[in-house]
Amino acid sequence: MNKKIMYIGNKLSSHGYTPTSIETLGSLLQKDFIIYYASSRKNPYLRMIEMMGKILYFQKKVTFLLIDTYSTRSFWYALCCSMLAKILGIQYVPILHGGNLPERLEKNPYCSNLIFRHSYRNISPSSYLKQAFEKKGYAVTLIPNNLEIQNYPYSKRTQLRPKLLWVRSFDAGYNPTMAVRVLKRLSQYYPNAELCMVGPEKDGSLQSCQNLARELNVDHKVSFTGRLPKTEWIRLSQNYDVFISTTRVDNTPVSLMEAMALGLPVVSTNVGGVPYLIKDGKTGLLVETDDIQMMCQKVIHLIRNPKMASVMAQNARKKVESFDWKKIKHHWFQLLQ
């Protein structure tokens, strides 16, 4: 009989949010395990109540409790759920996602100890968080984020146009207004430059981007699609030639991995776990946070050097092929079996 597992996280795609690990990893694990989920409640207080309630309800049925652990409000979900699991004698596994978790370790050492010292295993999808946690004395196992690589057709781009793609939730932490400012500067060199921004609204940042685009007089050059199903934005990506990531804080963003899989040359800010994924000049190009001028110059460098961009895109595809689910799943089976 398949083992039964409870997965705790923010399962909110039905409310228009980007699917997170609880839905992507969960859907892959449920091919081999019986998975119970909590929670899809939009209200954060009801979500917490449902998480705790389901742990109590399923306590005798599940072998493991997987807990998506972030650095902001969801950190407190992880704390409460892990403490309840400890009281009930359930083995729990925090899965470390938040790019700001190292800062959380500094600010809340006591609460961090309660979660991470008593876990069955702490799982990190990136070397960045693994190293940060190990410096604080926590044992961490690396299981990278994954893709089903066959779902990402590689497109070789022999000539690059000034057509930029940005894919992420509209959240201030991901700094989406930087993408609009990069477009404005790029338009000085390429009047036909375009930007497509794909993702759901989260904290008012979408409206800020739209207002800024009008203020900078580039609103006719920017497309805001809202959240798209993965298959739809993958199709859309064929119309664009450079992927930009403007985030101020991050772990190992799946959207970046997806762009690399699709053959899009990447220019990203050099934050968190990104440099563990992108080697500057080999699998993509890196710039410092908020450096609009340098990101624009890096995009221009790609456009003017298509052969170099093509080599980087091929290297990036090889890199993310190592994250294919067929290779990564064995690590999860080892842990959960």
Backbone hydrogen bonds in HBPLUS format (Angstrom, degrees):
<---DONOR---> <-ACCEPTOR-->    atom                        ^
c    i                          cat <-CA-CA->   ^        H-A-AA   ^      H-
h    n   atom  resd res      DA  || num        DHA   H-A  angle D-A-AA Bond
n    s   type  num  typ     dist DA aas  dist angle  dist       angle   num
A0034-ILE N   A0003-LYS O   2.88 MM  31  6.06 165.8  1.90 158.5 161.4     1
A0063-THR N   A0004-LYS O   2.81 MM  59  5.96 164.7  1.84 168.6 163.7     2
A0005-ILE N   A0034-ILE O   2.78 MM  29  6.15 160.7  1.82 167.7 174.2     3
A0036-TYR N   A0005-ILE O   2.82 MM  31  6.23 158.4  1.86 156.8 163.9     4
A0006-MET N   A0064-PHE O   3.08 MM  58  6.46 167.3  2.10 157.7 159.6     5
A0066-LEU N   A0006-MET O   2.81 MM  60  6.20 160.8  1.85 163.7 168.6     6
A0007-TYR N   A0036-TYR O   2.73 MM  29  6.09 165.0  1.75 170.1 174.1     7
A0038-ALA N   A0007-TYR O   3.07 MM  31  6.44 139.0  2.24 163.9 161.1     8
A0008-ILE N   A0066-LEU O   2.73 MM  58  5.97 175.1  1.73 164.4 165.5     9
A0068-ASP N   A0008-ILE O   2.97 MM  60  6.25 170.8  1.98 168.7 166.5    10
A0009-GLY N   A0038-ALA O   2.84 MM  29  6.24 154.0  1.91 134.0 141.8    11
A0011-LYS N   A0039-SER O   3.02 MM  28  5.68 158.8  2.06 147.2 147.1    12
A0015-HIS N   A0012-LEU O   2.92 MM   3  5.42 157.3  1.97 115.0 122.5    13
A0017-TYR N   A0012-LEU O   3.43 MM   5  5.66 159.1  2.48 136.2 131.2    14
A0016-GLY N   A0013-SER O   3.01 MM   3  5.11 160.6  2.05 112.1 112.8    15
A0023-GLU N   A0020-THR O   2.93 MM   3  5.71 145.1  2.05 121.7 130.3    16
A0024-THR N   A0020-THR O   3.07 MM   4  6.31 164.2  2.09 149.7 154.8    17
A0025-LEU N   A0021-SER O   2.82 MM   4  5.16 134.1  2.03 128.5 142.7    18
A0026-GLY N   A0021-SER O   3.33 MM   5  6.85 151.1  2.42 155.4 162.2    19
A0027-SER N   A0023-GLU O   3.14 MM   4  5.74 151.2  2.22 120.5 127.3    20
A0028-LEU N   A0025-LEU O   3.08 MM   3  5.22 125.9  2.39  99.6 113.8    21
A0029-LEU N   A0025-LEU O   2.91 MM   4  6.20 160.5  1.95 159.0 164.7    22
A0030-GLN N   A0026-GLY O   2.96 MM   4  6.07 148.5  2.06 149.0 157.0    23
A0031-LYS N   A0028-LEU O   3.36 MM   3  5.80 164.4  2.38 108.8 112.9    24
A0032-ASP N   A0029-LEU O   2.93 MM   3  5.74 160.5  1.97 123.4 128.7    25
A0033-PHE N   A0029-LEU O   2.90 MM   4  5.92 136.7  2.09 145.6 157.3    26
A0047-ARG N   A0043-ASN O   2.85 MM   4  6.02 147.5  1.96 152.1 162.9    27
A0048-MET N   A0044-PRO O   3.07 MM   4  6.24 156.2  2.13 138.3 143.2    28
A0049-ILE N   A0045-TYR O   3.04 MM   4  6.32 160.7  2.08 145.6 150.9    29
A0050-GLU N   A0046-LEU O   2.89 MM   4  6.09 159.8  1.94 146.5 151.8    30
A0051-MET N   A0047-ARG O   2.91 MM   4  6.15 158.1  1.95 150.4 156.8    31
A0052-MET N   A0048-MET O   3.02 MM   4  6.27 171.2  2.03 156.8 157.8    32
A0053-GLY N   A0049-ILE O   2.85 MM   4  5.97 158.7  1.90 148.0 155.1    33
A0054-LYS N   A0050-GLU O   2.88 MM   4  5.97 159.0  1.93 151.1 155.2    34
A0055-ILE N   A0051-MET O   3.10 MM   4  6.33 152.4  2.18 146.1 153.7    35
A0056-LEU N   A0052-MET O   3.12 MM   4  6.40 160.4  2.16 148.1 152.9    36
A0057-TYR N   A0053-GLY O   2.92 MM   4  6.15 155.8  1.98 144.2 151.6    37
A0058-PHE N   A0054-LYS O   2.86 MM   4  5.89 163.1  1.88 150.3 153.5    38
A0061-LYS N   A0058-PHE O   2.88 MM   3  5.22 148.9  1.98 114.4 124.6    39
A0062-VAL N   A0058-PHE O   3.21 MM   4  6.25 150.1  2.30 172.6 178.0    40
A0065-LEU N   A0091-GLN O   2.87 MM  26  6.23 138.7  2.04 148.5 158.6    41
A0093-VAL N   A0065-LEU O   2.70 MM  28  6.06 157.5  1.75 165.5 167.4    42
A0067-ILE N   A0093-VAL O   2.97 MM  26  6.02 164.0  2.00 144.4 142.5    43
A0095-ILE N   A0067-ILE O   2.79 MM  28  5.85 165.6  1.81 147.1 147.1    44
A0069-THR N   A0095-ILE O   2.85 MM  26  5.62 164.7  1.88 158.8 153.6    45
A0097-HIS N   A0069-THR O   2.90 MM  28  5.82 170.2  1.91 163.0 159.8    46
A0075-PHE N   A0072-THR O   3.00 MM   3  5.61 157.6  2.05 117.0 124.1    47
A0076-TRP N   A0073-ARG O   3.04 MM   3  5.82 143.3  2.18 120.3 126.9    48
A0077-TYR N   A0074-SER O   3.14 MM   3  4.94 123.3  2.48  90.2 104.7    49
A0078-ALA N   A0074-SER O   3.07 MM   4  6.39 161.2  2.10 149.7 153.4    50
A0079-LEU N   A0075-PHE O   2.97 MM   4  6.30 150.1  2.06 142.5 151.2    51
A0080-CYS N   A0076-TRP O   3.06 MM   4  6.19 174.6  2.06 148.1 148.9    52
A0081-CYS N   A0077-TYR O   2.91 MM   4  6.04 169.6  1.92 158.6 162.1    53
A0082-SER N   A0078-ALA O   2.92 MM   4  5.84 155.8  1.98 142.6 149.6    54
A0083-MET N   A0079-LEU O   3.04 MM   4  6.17 156.1  2.09 148.4 154.8    55
A0084-LEU N   A0080-CYS O   3.05 MM   4  6.25 155.7  2.11 145.1 151.7    56
A0085-ALA N   A0081-CYS O   2.94 MM   4  6.12 158.3  1.99 144.1 150.5    57
A0086-LYS N   A0082-SER O   2.93 MM   4  6.14 151.9  2.01 142.7 150.1    58
A0087-ILE N   A0083-MET O   3.03 MM   4  6.28 159.0  2.07 146.5 151.5    59
A0088-LEU N   A0084-LEU O   2.96 MM   4  6.20 153.4  2.03 149.7 157.1    60
A0089-GLY N   A0085-ALA O   2.88 MM   4  5.94 113.4  2.33 137.8 154.3    61
A0090-ILE N   A0085-ALA O   2.82 MM   5  4.89 161.8  1.86 146.7 146.9    62
A0089-GLY N   A0086-LYS O   3.18 MM   3  5.05 148.0  2.29  95.2 104.8    63
A0120-TYR N   A0092-TYR O   2.89 MM  28  5.59 159.9  1.93 156.5 162.5    64
A0123-ILE N   A0094-PRO O   2.94 MM  29  6.21 178.4  1.94 172.4 172.5    65
A0096-LEU N   A0123-ILE O   2.81 MM  27  6.08 168.1  1.82 174.8 176.3    66
A0101-LEU N   A0098-GLY O   3.09 MM   3  5.27 161.6  2.12 114.6 114.9    67
A0103-GLU N   A0100-ASN O   3.02 MM   3  5.36 124.2  2.34 106.9 120.5    68
A0104-ARG N   A0100-ASN O   3.11 MM   4  6.52 148.0  2.22 145.4 155.2    69
A0104-ARG N   A0101-LEU O   2.99 MM   3  4.78 114.7  2.43  91.4 108.3    70
A0105-LEU N   A0101-LEU O   2.92 MM   4  6.26 149.1  2.02 154.4 162.0    71
A0106-GLU N   A0102-PRO O   3.30 MM   4  6.63 143.5  2.44 136.8 145.4    72
A0106-GLU N   A0103-GLU O   3.12 MM   3  5.12 122.9  2.46  93.3 107.5    73
A0107-LYS N   A0103-GLU O   2.94 MM   4  6.24 158.6  1.99 151.2 157.1    74
A0108-ASN N   A0104-ARG O   2.84 MM   4  5.70 163.5  1.86 151.8 155.8    75
A0112-SER N   A0108-ASN O   2.93 MM   4  6.02 156.4  1.98 152.6 160.4    76
A0113-ASN N   A0109-PRO O   2.92 MM   4  6.06 153.5  1.99 143.3 149.7    77
A0114-LEU N   A0110-TYR O   3.12 MM   4  6.47 152.8  2.20 145.2 152.3    78
A0115-ILE N   A0111-CYS O   3.19 MM   4  6.55 148.3  2.30 145.8 153.0    79
A0116-PHE N   A0112-SER O   2.85 MM   4  5.96 169.7  1.86 167.4 165.5    80
A0117-ARG N   A0113-ASN O   2.99 MM   4  5.18 156.3  2.05 134.7 139.1    81
A0141-THR N   A0122-ASN O   2.82 MM  19  6.13 168.9  1.83 170.1 172.1    82
A0124-SER N   A0141-THR O   2.92 MM  17  6.16 163.3  1.94 154.1 158.2    83
A0143-ILE N   A0124-SER O   2.92 MM  19  6.01 157.8  1.97 146.0 153.4    84
A0130-LYS N   A0126-SER O   3.18 MM   4  6.36 158.6  2.23 143.6 150.2    85
A0131-GLN N   A0127-SER O   2.92 MM   4  5.97 165.5  1.94 150.1 152.5    86
A0132-ALA N   A0128-TYR O   3.14 MM   4  6.33 159.0  2.18 142.9 149.1    87
A0133-PHE N   A0129-LEU O   2.89 MM   4  6.01 162.3  1.93 153.1 156.5    88
A0134-GLU N   A0130-LYS O   2.95 MM   4  6.08 157.1  2.01 146.6 153.5    89
A0135-LYS N   A0131-GLN O   3.02 MM   4  6.18 144.6  2.15 145.1 153.2    90
A0136-LYS N   A0133-PHE O   2.98 MM   3  5.24 138.9  2.16 102.2 114.1    91
A0138-TYR N   A0133-PHE O   3.11 MM   5  5.43 164.8  2.13 141.6 137.0    92
A0137-GLY N   A0134-GLU O   2.97 MM   3  4.86 158.9  2.02 101.5 107.1    93
A0147-LEU N   A0323-PHE O   3.06 MM 176  6.12 149.2  2.16 134.6 140.1    94
A0325-TRP N   A0147-LEU O   2.74 MM 178  5.66 141.1  1.89 150.7 154.8    95
A0151-ASN N   A0148-GLU O   2.84 MM   3  5.86 169.3  1.86 136.0 139.7    96
A0152-TYR N   A0149-ILE O   3.06 MM   3  5.50 166.0  2.08 118.8 120.9    97
A0155-SER N   A0262-LEU O   3.10 MM 107  6.09 163.2  2.13 128.7 130.9    98
A0163-LYS N   A0161-ARG O   2.73 MM   2  5.42 141.9  1.87 100.8  91.1    99
A0194-GLU N   A0162-PRO O   2.93 MM  32  6.45 155.2  1.99 155.6 161.7   100
A0241-ASP N   A0163-LYS O   2.99 MM  78  5.56 155.3  2.05 142.2 149.3   101
A0242-VAL N   A0163-LYS O   3.25 MM  79  6.40 146.9  2.37 158.0 156.8   102
A0164-LEU N   A0194-GLU O   2.89 MM  30  6.05 176.2  1.89 144.7 143.6   103
A0196-CYS N   A0164-LEU O   2.91 MM  32  6.29 150.8  2.00 148.1 156.7   104
A0165-LEU N   A0242-VAL O   2.86 MM  77  6.22 148.6  1.96 157.4 165.3   105
A0244-ILE N   A0165-LEU O   2.99 MM  79  6.26 162.0  2.02 160.6 165.0   106
A0166-TRP N   A0196-CYS O   2.89 MM  30  6.17 152.4  1.96 168.7 172.8   107
A0198-VAL N   A0166-TRP O   2.81 MM  32  6.17 167.2  1.83 163.1 166.0   108
A0168-ARG N   A0198-VAL O   2.94 MM  30  6.37 154.9  2.00 166.7 173.7   109
A0171-ASP N   A0169-SER O   2.97 MM   2  5.64 116.2  2.39 112.1  95.1   110
A0170-PHE N   A0200-PRO O   2.80 MM  30  6.01 176.7  1.80 165.4 165.6   111
A0202-LYS N   A0170-PHE O   3.17 MM  32  5.44 127.7  2.46 142.9 137.1   112
A0174-TYR N   A0171-ASP O   2.86 MM   3  5.47 147.0  1.97 118.0 127.5   113
A0175-ASN N   A0172-ALA O   2.97 MM   3  5.01 157.6  2.02 104.5 111.6   114
A0248-ARG N   A0173-GLY O   2.91 MM  75  5.66 171.2  1.92 158.2 160.6   115
A0178-MET N   A0175-ASN O   3.13 MM   3  5.80 150.2  2.23 117.3 124.9   116
A0179-ALA N   A0176-PRO O   3.00 MM   3  5.49 134.2  2.21 110.3 121.0   117
A0181-ARG N   A0177-THR O   3.09 MM   4  6.44 156.6  2.15 149.9 156.3   118
A0182-VAL N   A0178-MET O   2.84 MM   4  6.11 148.2  1.95 149.1 158.3   119
A0183-LEU N   A0179-ALA O   3.03 MM   4  6.29 155.3  2.10 143.6 149.8   120
A0184-LYS N   A0180-VAL O   3.03 MM   4  6.35 157.7  2.08 146.4 152.0   121
A0185-ARG N   A0181-ARG O   3.11 MM   4  6.36 162.7  2.14 147.1 150.5   122
A0186-LEU N   A0182-VAL O   2.83 MM   4  6.02 161.8  1.86 152.9 158.9   123
A0187-SER N   A0183-LEU O   2.87 MM   4  6.02 145.1  1.99 151.0 159.7   124
A0188-GLN N   A0185-ARG O   3.09 MM   3  5.51 151.6  2.17 108.4 116.7   125
A0189-TYR N   A0186-LEU O   2.97 MM   3  5.48 145.6  2.09 111.6 121.0   126
A0190-TYR N   A0186-LEU O   2.83 MM   4  6.04 157.4  1.88 151.0 158.6   127
A0193-ALA N   A0190-TYR O   2.94 MM   3  5.45 156.0  2.00 128.5 127.7   128
A0195-LEU N   A0221-LYS O   3.01 MM  26  6.30 158.2  2.06 161.0 159.2   129
A0223-SER N   A0195-LEU O   2.88 MM  28  6.37 154.7  1.94 152.7 161.2   130
A0197-MET N   A0223-SER O   2.80 MM  26  6.10 172.9  1.80 176.8 176.4   131
A0225-THR N   A0197-MET O   3.20 MM  28  6.50 159.9  2.24 152.7 158.8   132
A0199-GLY N   A0226-GLY O   3.06 MM  27  4.88 147.2  2.17 105.7 109.1   133
A0208-SER N   A0204-GLY O   3.22 MM   4  6.52 153.7  2.30 143.6 151.3   134
A0209-CYS N   A0205-SER O   2.93 MM   4  6.18 151.4  2.02 145.8 152.3   135
A0210-GLN N   A0206-LEU O   2.98 MM   4  6.29 159.3  2.02 152.8 158.5   136
A0211-ASN N   A0207-GLN O   2.89 MM   4  6.07 160.7  1.92 151.0 156.2   137
A0212-LEU N   A0208-SER O   2.92 MM   4  6.06 157.3  1.97 143.5 150.1   138
A0213-ALA N   A0209-CYS O   2.86 MM   4  6.04 156.6  1.92 148.5 154.9   139
A0214-ARG N   A0210-GLN O   3.15 MM   4  6.41 154.3  2.22 143.9 149.7   140
A0215-GLU N   A0211-ASN O   2.92 MM   4  6.17 157.9  1.97 147.2 154.2   141
A0216-LEU N   A0212-LEU O   2.84 MM   4  6.04 152.3  1.92 152.9 159.3   142
A0218-VAL N   A0213-ALA O   2.85 MM   5  5.11 165.1  1.87 156.5 157.6   143
A0217-ASN N   A0214-ARG O   3.07 MM   3  4.87 151.8  2.16  97.3 105.8   144
A0221-LYS N   A0218-VAL O   2.78 MM   3  5.20 156.4  1.84 115.1 123.3   145
A0232-GLU N   A0229-PRO O   2.88 MM   3  5.28 126.0  2.18 108.1 122.8   146
A0233-TRP N   A0229-PRO O   3.09 MM   4  6.53 157.1  2.15 159.1 165.9   147
A0234-ILE N   A0230-LYS O   2.96 MM   4  6.08 150.2  2.05 151.4 160.1   148
A0235-ARG N   A0231-THR O   3.13 MM   4  6.31 152.0  2.21 135.8 142.4   149
A0236-LEU N   A0232-GLU O   2.95 MM   4  6.21 158.5  2.00 144.4 151.0   150
A0237-SER N   A0233-TRP O   2.89 MM   4  6.00 140.5  2.05 138.2 147.5   151
A0238-GLN N   A0235-ARG O   3.19 MM   3  5.81 156.8  2.25 114.4 120.5   152
A0239-ASN N   A0236-LEU O   3.00 MM   3  5.84 166.6  2.01 126.5 130.4   153
A0240-TYR N   A0237-SER O   3.10 MM   3  5.39 168.2  2.11 114.9 117.5   154
A0243-PHE N   A0265-PRO O   2.87 MM  22  6.08 174.6  1.88 166.1 167.9   155
A0267-VAL N   A0243-PHE O   2.90 MM  24  6.33 155.0  1.97 162.8 170.9   156
A0245-SER N   A0267-VAL O   2.96 MM  22  6.41 151.3  2.04 149.6 154.9   157
A0269-THR N   A0245-SER O   3.04 MM  24  6.31 134.9  2.25 140.8 153.9   158
A0273-GLY N   A0250-ASP O   3.31 MM  23  6.25 149.5  2.41 114.1 122.2   159
A0256-LEU N   A0253-PRO O   3.19 MM   3  5.44 131.4  2.44 101.1 112.6   160
A0257-MET N   A0253-PRO O   3.29 MM   4  6.70 155.6  2.35 144.1 150.6   161
A0258-GLU N   A0254-VAL O   2.80 MM   4  6.09 153.8  1.87 154.4 162.3   162
A0259-ALA N   A0255-SER O   3.03 MM   4  6.24 154.8  2.10 140.1 146.1   163
A0260-MET N   A0256-LEU O   3.03 MM   4  6.29 158.9  2.07 148.8 154.3   164
A0261-ALA N   A0257-MET O   2.94 MM   4  6.20 148.8  2.04 144.0 152.8   165
A0262-LEU N   A0258-GLU O   3.01 MM   4  6.26 141.2  2.17 144.5 154.6   166
A0262-LEU N   A0259-ALA O   3.18 MM   3  5.13 125.4  2.49  92.9 106.6   167
A0264-LEU N   A0259-ALA O   3.11 MM   5  5.41 156.7  2.17 161.2 155.2   168
A0263-GLY N   A0260-MET O   3.33 MM   3  5.40 158.0  2.38 100.8 107.2   169
A0285-LEU N   A0266-VAL O   2.93 MM  19  6.27 157.6  1.98 150.2 157.7   170
A0268-SER N   A0285-LEU O   2.90 MM  17  6.37 161.6  1.93 162.8 165.3   171
A0287-VAL N   A0268-SER O   2.91 MM  19  6.26 144.3  2.04 148.2 156.0   172
A0270-ASN N   A0287-VAL O   2.69 MM  17  5.58 140.5  1.84 165.6 168.5   173
A0274-VAL N   A0271-VAL O   2.89 MM   3  5.69 150.1  1.98 154.7 156.2   174
A0276-TYR N   A0273-GLY O   3.04 MM   3  5.33 145.1  2.16 108.3 119.0   175
A0277-LEU N   A0274-VAL O   2.82 MM   3  5.16 146.6  1.93 110.5 121.4   176
A0278-ILE N   A0274-VAL O   2.77 MM   4  5.99 163.9  1.80 161.6 167.3   177
A0282-LYS N   A0279-LYS O   2.85 MM   3  5.43 161.8  1.89 139.9 144.2   178
A0283-THR N   A0279-LYS O   3.02 MM   4  5.42 163.8  2.05 146.6 151.8   179
A0281-GLY N   A0284-GLY O   2.69 MM   3  5.61 151.9  1.77 163.3 173.2   180
A0291-ASP N   A0288-GLU O   3.13 MM   3  5.56 157.1  2.18 135.6 133.8   181
A0292-ILE N   A0290-ASP O   2.98 MM   2  5.64 124.2  2.30 109.5  93.4   182
A0295-MET N   A0291-ASP O   3.05 MM   4  6.31 159.3  2.09 150.5 156.6   183
A0296-CYS N   A0292-ILE O   2.99 MM   4  6.19 161.0  2.03 152.0 157.2   184
A0297-GLN N   A0293-GLN O   2.95 MM   4  6.24 156.6  2.01 146.3 153.1   185
A0298-LYS N   A0294-MET O   2.85 MM   4  6.07 151.3  1.93 149.2 156.7   186
A0299-VAL N   A0295-MET O   3.01 MM   4  6.25 154.9  2.07 147.7 154.1   187
A0300-ILE N   A0296-CYS O   2.97 MM   4  6.26 162.3  2.00 152.2 157.0   188
A0301-HIS N   A0297-GLN O   2.88 MM   4  6.08 151.3  1.96 142.0 150.3   189
A0302-LEU N   A0298-LYS O   3.04 MM   4  6.36 150.3  2.13 144.8 151.4   190
A0303-ILE N   A0299-VAL O   3.02 MM   4  6.35 162.8  2.05 153.4 157.7   191
A0304-ARG N   A0300-ILE O   2.91 MM   4  6.12 156.9  1.97 154.0 159.9   192
A0305-ASN N   A0301-HIS O   3.04 MM   4  6.02 119.1  2.43 133.5 147.7   193
A0305-ASN N   A0302-LEU O   3.13 MM   3  5.08 143.3  2.27  97.0 107.9   194
A0309-ALA N   A0305-ASN O   3.01 MM   4  6.31 160.5  2.05 153.8 160.1   195
A0310-SER N   A0306-PRO O   2.83 MM   4  5.98 148.2  1.93 142.3 150.6   196
A0311-VAL N   A0307-LYS O   3.04 MM   4  6.35 154.7  2.10 148.0 153.7   197
A0312-MET N   A0308-MET O   3.03 MM   4  6.32 162.8  2.06 152.6 156.9   198
A0313-ALA N   A0309-ALA O   2.93 MM   4  6.12 154.5  1.99 145.0 152.4   199
A0314-GLN N   A0310-SER O   2.99 MM   4  6.23 152.9  2.06 145.9 152.7   200
A0315-ASN N   A0311-VAL O   2.94 MM   4  6.21 158.4  1.99 150.0 156.1   201
A0316-ALA N   A0312-MET O   2.85 MM   4  6.05 153.9  1.92 147.3 155.0   202
A0317-ARG N   A0313-ALA O   2.99 MM   4  6.23 153.5  2.06 144.1 150.7   203
A0318-LYS N   A0314-GLN O   3.09 MM   4  6.39 160.7  2.13 148.8 153.3   204
A0319-LYS N   A0315-ASN O   2.97 MM   4  6.23 150.8  2.05 145.0 153.5   205
A0320-VAL N   A0316-ALA O   3.05 MM   4  6.38 163.1  2.08 156.0 157.8   206
A0321-GLU N   A0317-ARG O   2.99 MM   4  6.15 135.4  2.19 144.7 157.0   207
A0322-SER N   A0319-LYS O   3.22 MM   3  5.83 153.1  2.30 110.1 117.1   208
A0323-PHE N   A0320-VAL O   2.88 MM   3  5.17 158.4  1.92 108.9 116.2   209
A0324-ASP N   A0321-GLU O   3.29 MM   3  5.40 159.8  2.33 109.6 109.6   210
A0327-LYS N   A0324-ASP O   2.86 MM   3  5.53 146.2  1.97 118.6 128.0   211
A0328-ILE N   A0324-ASP O   3.03 MM   4  6.30 156.6  2.09 148.2 155.6   212
A0329-LYS N   A0325-TRP O   2.84 MM   4  5.49 163.1  1.87 151.0 152.5   213
A0331-HIS N   A0328-ILE O   2.99 MM   3  5.73 142.6  2.13 121.9 130.5   214
A0332-TRP N   A0329-LYS O   3.07 MM   3  5.22 117.6  2.47  98.5 113.4   215
A0333-PHE N   A0329-LYS O   2.94 MM   4  6.27 159.2  1.98 155.5 161.8   216
A0334-GLN N   A0330-HIS O   2.95 MM   4  6.09 156.1  2.01 142.7 148.9   217
A0335-LEU N   A0331-HIS O   3.14 MM   4  6.36 155.3  2.20 140.7 146.9   218
A0336-LEU N   A0332-TRP O   2.88 MM   4  6.04 171.7  1.88 158.7 160.4   219
A0337-GLN N   A0333-PHE O   2.84 MM   4  5.56 141.2  1.99 144.3 151.2   220
